[in-house]
Amino acid sequence: MKRIFVLVHSPSVGPATWHPVAEQLAAAGHQVRVPSLLQVGAGGPPFWPRIAQAVRDDLAGIPKDQPLTLVAHSNAGLVVPSVRSGLDHPVTGSVFVDAALPARTGPTPAAPPELLEFLRPMAVDGTLPRWTDWWDEADIAPLFSDPAMRQKVIAEQPRLPLAYYEQRVPVPDGWDDHPCSYLLFGPPYDDTAADARARGWRTAHLPGAHLHQMVDPVGTARHLLDLTADEA
């Protein structure tokens, strides 16, 4: 039975960040799901159970013996263990794409101290601006190859509560009982890719900025297939 690619977007943005890659994988004959996490910021903490539930709900109509490959971008990397442990389906591989990694043991902070220090002054009544509003134009403009792509991302991104980044995400024992791999686009995730390599994971480098999966969906899809070829 062919696996399904489950493309998990960062909760800071939206599913449109994965749609171009999903189209490429589907055109190559693969089944693909892109769960929406746009509602996970509603209500109070903890937020990670709502991410796991959103992925589970998206797969509700899929037979329980259907194998899955989880693919997480950016901050979504931290929730892969809890998503994995909450699924009834077998997971045959996980790919972290320019993503944060869960701690090797114990819960993982959703944001490092320096990022929280950066974010706290931005919060108004506990709510942050949209992710693209955190940064200067010089930082944001290179992420997009055209205005339409930029508008699509901006239009759907949520305003998350500061508490989302203050949470600690659990790392269930044994979550990585399957092949894991890492696809690096570029800084500041170089050290994270090195950590993945030190864990014995397969790694690859597709040079680009943080949303490079939208700029080069063909190359991204090709690397996902290469990194998970043993699962096919």
Secondary structure by P-SEA (a helix, b strand, c coil): cbbbbbbbccccccccccaaaaaaaaaabbbbbbbbcccccccccccaaaaaaaaaaaaccccccbbbbbbbccccccaaaaaaaaccccccbbbbccccccccccccccccaaaaaaccccccccccccccccccccccccccccaaaaaaaaacccccccccccbbbbbcccccccbbbbbbccccaaaaaaaaaaabbbbbbbccccccccccaaaaaaaaaaaacccc
